[in-house]
Amino acid sequence: MTRRPARRGETLPDRLLDVSEAAAMLAVKPATLYQWAHQRRMPVVKLFGPRGALRFRESDLRALIAGSVRPALRESD
């Protein structure tokens, strides 16, 4: 599915990433994401179906990354 460019005043829909794409974005193993999802440590979209595939909103992952930044205590010389 291709994404069309946004028109003025319109935002693009939030992209849903599968487990492997989300794991690559966060540089963690897919098993870690399954564990975090099970522990409800991060937002997840569970799709319908018998297996209930997991998806992660790209904006949620970006917010997780932004919220995890730790500034330096002091500037380096």
URMO-V644661 format. One record per pair of residues at least 6 apart in sequence whose C-alpha atoms are under 6 Angstrom apart, sorted by the first residue. I is the first residue (numbers start at 1). J is the second residue. If there is no record, write none. Layout:
BEGIN
i:I j:J
i:I j:J
END
This chain:
BEGIN
i:6 j:12
i:15 j:57
i:15 j:58
i:16 j:55
i:16 j:56
i:16 j:57
i:17 j:55
i:17 j:56
i:18 j:55
i:19 j:30
i:20 j:30
i:23 j:29
i:23 j:30
i:44 j:56
i:45 j:54
i:45 j:55
i:45 j:56
i:46 j:52
i:46 j:53
i:46 j:54
i:47 j:53
END
